[in-house]
Amino acid sequence: MQHSDTGFILLDSSFKPLAANNQALRILAYPTDPVRIQRVDTFLGDKLRTGLMVGRGNAATFLQEFRSGRRRYACSALRLEGHSHANEGALLLLLERPVQHFIELSRLAAEYDLTPREREAVEFLVQGLTTKEIAKRMNVSPSTVSTFLRLVMVKMGTNSRNGIVGKIVRPPV
């Protein structure tokens, strides 16, 4: 089962966290395993005040970009329209990886004669996933992912994972 790459945090009108999905916890807790968080509500409140919010009270706003390790996340706050007074003024805070340029991977796969599994590994690599994350999504071992990527490097004439991404994002002119 794949999980969403988008973190969701539901806040009340005073910016108190009401709920969050697991991905939001992974993003905000990195590199700590979110399972180790004892009081999720306290953790989220502290993280919002110290890492995501600018200003205080009604003048508070959210950062437009949040860094978690080497990854960047676009941060968007959406006001929810409710039909009950209980949810009036609630906000949904989204933490999303910025969308890269559209990449025509089928053309690239044909040009470099990539197998379907090599192409799949490259797609996940371009999304910024680690070897372990790619392995989990592909349901293979991390060493199998490394083998796929080494074969892609040979086919593309690069000597690093960054070289693969570079050829995809900035194809030769």
C-alpha positions as CSV (number, residue, x, y, z in Angstrom):
1,M,0.0,0.0,0.0
2,Q,1.4,3.4,-1.0
3,H,1.1,6.4,1.3
4,S,0.5,9.9,0.2
5,D,3.5,12.2,-0.2
6,T,1.4,15.1,1.1
7,G,1.2,15.9,4.7
8,F,-2.2,17.2,6.1
9,I,-2.7,19.0,9.4
10,L,-6.1,20.2,10.5
11,L,-6.1,23.3,12.7
12,D,-8.8,25.1,14.6
13,S,-9.3,28.8,14.3
14,S,-6.7,29.5,17.0
15,F,-4.1,27.3,15.1
16,K,-4.4,24.5,17.6
17,P,-3.8,21.1,15.8
18,L,-6.9,18.9,15.7
19,A,-5.6,16.1,13.5
20,A,-2.7,15.1,11.2
21,N,-2.0,12.3,8.8
22,N,1.1,10.0,9.2
23,Q,3.0,11.7,6.3
24,A,2.7,15.1,8.1
25,L,4.2,13.5,11.2
26,R,7.0,11.9,9.1
27,I,7.8,15.2,7.5
28,L,7.8,17.2,10.7
29,A,9.6,14.6,12.9
30,Y,12.4,13.8,10.4
31,P,14.9,12.2,11.1
32,T,13.0,10.8,14.2
33,D,10.6,8.0,13.7
34,P,7.1,9.4,14.3
35,V,6.2,6.3,16.3
36,R,8.5,7.6,19.1
37,I,6.4,10.7,19.5
38,Q,4.5,10.3,22.8
39,R,2.2,13.4,22.7
40,V,1.4,14.1,19.1
41,D,-0.8,17.1,19.9
42,T,2.0,18.7,21.9
43,F,4.6,17.9,19.2
44,L,2.5,19.3,16.4
45,G,1.7,22.5,18.4
46,D,5.4,23.1,19.1
47,K,6.4,22.3,15.6
48,L,3.8,24.7,14.2
49,R,4.9,27.6,16.4
50,T,8.7,27.0,16.0
51,G,9.0,25.8,12.4
52,L,6.0,26.7,10.3
53,M,4.4,29.9,11.6
54,V,5.6,33.4,11.2
55,G,4.1,36.0,13.7
56,R,1.7,35.5,16.5
57,G,-2.1,35.6,17.1
58,N,-4.4,36.7,14.3
59,A,-1.4,38.1,12.3
60,A,0.3,34.7,12.2
61,T,1.0,33.3,8.7
62,F,2.7,30.1,7.6
63,L,6.0,29.7,5.8
64,Q,5.6,29.1,2.0
65,E,8.4,26.5,2.1
66,F,9.4,24.1,4.8
67,R,12.7,22.1,4.9
68,S,12.8,18.6,6.3
69,G,16.3,17.2,6.0
70,R,17.3,17.8,2.4
71,R,13.8,17.8,1.1
72,R,11.7,20.9,0.6
73,Y,7.9,21.1,1.0
74,A,5.5,23.7,-0.2
75,C,3.4,24.8,2.7
76,S,-0.2,25.9,1.9
77,A,-3.0,26.9,4.4
78,L,-6.6,26.5,3.2
79,R,-9.5,27.9,5.1
80,L,-12.3,25.3,5.4
81,E,-15.9,26.3,4.9
82,G,-18.1,24.4,7.3
83,H,-21.8,24.0,7.7
84,S,-21.4,23.9,11.5
85,H,-20.1,26.5,14.0
86,A,-17.8,23.8,15.4
87,N,-15.5,23.9,12.4
88,E,-15.9,27.6,11.6
89,G,-12.5,29.1,10.8
90,A,-10.7,25.7,10.6
91,L,-7.6,25.5,8.4
92,L,-6.1,22.6,6.5
93,L,-2.3,22.9,6.3
94,L,-0.7,21.0,3.4
95,L,2.9,20.0,3.1
96,E,3.7,18.9,-0.4
97,R,6.8,18.2,-2.4
98,P,7.0,20.8,-5.3
99,V,6.1,19.3,-8.6
100,Q,9.1,19.0,-10.9
101,H,9.0,19.8,-14.6
102,F,6.9,17.3,-16.6
103,I,9.2,14.6,-17.8
104,E,8.4,12.4,-20.7
105,L,9.8,9.2,-19.3
106,S,8.4,6.9,-22.0
107,R,10.6,8.8,-24.5
108,L,13.6,8.6,-22.2
109,A,13.0,4.8,-21.6
110,A,12.9,4.2,-25.3
111,E,16.0,6.3,-26.0
112,Y,18.1,4.5,-23.3
113,D,16.4,1.1,-23.7
114,L,15.2,1.0,-20.1
115,T,13.2,-2.0,-18.8
116,P,9.9,-1.2,-17.1
117,R,11.4,-1.8,-13.7
118,E,14.4,0.4,-14.4
119,R,12.0,3.1,-15.6
120,E,9.9,2.7,-12.4
121,A,13.1,3.1,-10.3
122,V,14.0,6.2,-12.2
123,E,10.5,7.7,-11.7
124,F,10.9,7.3,-8.0
125,L,14.5,8.6,-8.0
126,V,13.3,11.8,-9.8
127,Q,10.7,12.3,-7.0
128,G,13.6,12.4,-4.6
129,L,13.0,9.1,-2.8
130,T,15.8,7.2,-1.1
131,T,16.8,3.7,-2.1
132,K,14.9,2.3,0.9
133,E,11.7,4.3,-0.1
134,I,12.0,3.2,-3.7
135,A,12.5,-0.5,-2.6
136,K,9.4,-0.3,-0.4
137,R,7.3,1.2,-3.2
138,M,8.6,-1.4,-5.8
139,N,8.3,-4.2,-3.3
140,V,11.9,-5.3,-3.8
141,S,15.1,-5.1,-1.7
142,P,17.2,-2.0,-1.5
143,S,20.1,-3.9,-3.2
144,T,17.8,-4.7,-6.2
145,V,17.0,-1.0,-6.5
146,S,20.7,-0.2,-6.4
147,T,21.2,-2.7,-9.2
148,F,18.4,-1.2,-11.3
149,L,20.0,2.3,-10.9
150,R,23.5,1.0,-11.7
151,L,22.2,-0.5,-14.9
152,V,20.5,2.8,-15.7
153,M,23.7,4.7,-15.1
154,V,25.5,2.4,-17.5
155,K,22.8,2.8,-20.2
156,M,22.7,6.6,-19.8
157,G,26.5,7.1,-19.6
158,T,26.5,8.6,-16.1
159,N,28.4,7.6,-13.0
160,S,25.9,8.8,-10.3
161,R,22.3,9.0,-9.3
162,N,22.6,12.8,-9.7
163,G,23.8,12.2,-13.3
164,I,20.6,10.3,-14.0
165,V,18.4,13.1,-12.6
166,G,20.5,15.7,-14.4
167,K,20.0,14.0,-17.8
168,I,16.2,13.8,-17.2
169,V,15.6,17.3,-15.8
170,R,18.1,19.0,-18.2
171,P,18.2,16.9,-21.4
172,P,20.9,17.8,-23.9
173,V,20.0,20.6,-26.3
